[in-house]
Amino acid sequence: MKKEDLIPACLQLIQIDLSFRASLRAAMPIQSHRFFDDIESSGMFLPNGMLTPAAHSLIKALNLALPVVEKILSTRPPKQISKRASSYRAGVENRRAAHSKARKEPAPGLMKRAGSLARAIGSETKAIAHKRPKLTPEQVAARLAICGSCDQLRSNRTCAKCGCFVDAKARFRSQGCPLRKWPAVSAG
Ligand code: SF4
């Protein structure tokens, strides 16, 4: 396991793997737990692709507790660690590149956003009526991590392709990514 991969791999796993996040949180000093909670509520990245203040605080805490990070990561295959670290770095680069590109492109207009929201609510209502299972927090986090590095994400958190607010749409079991970037969800 390369030392330089520890924190990036950890940050990637925190975003996409709830059980990893829970194990790491439990092993970390208690004063760092609030940073995990803040990340859960406010996310790790700002719309401009930069880290949130909570993410900065968490990274500081992880650096101070590297032996803990290493121990928790050592439960994973070394190949997975370097893969996760590369994904994290690629995600950061993509977010920055996408943001600078997106800044030049307009966000979806009000009519498109309203139409998308109405259709999404209609589909979600039907999915609830058909008792399709709710998404898990891990599934929602995985979707949002993909949106976060997608060049269709606009600075107001709407998807240029479908017009939806991704933070809402990602929680809807009935919804999918128009570019099929999200992992498939079983219809239940
Ligand atoms: S829903 Fe799909 S296309 Fe839209 S921002 Fe997310 S990943 Fe990109």
Residues whose N, C-alpha, C, O or C-beta is under 5 A from the ligand:
A	BS01	SF4	I146 C147 C150 Q152 L153 C159 K161 C177 P178 L179 K181
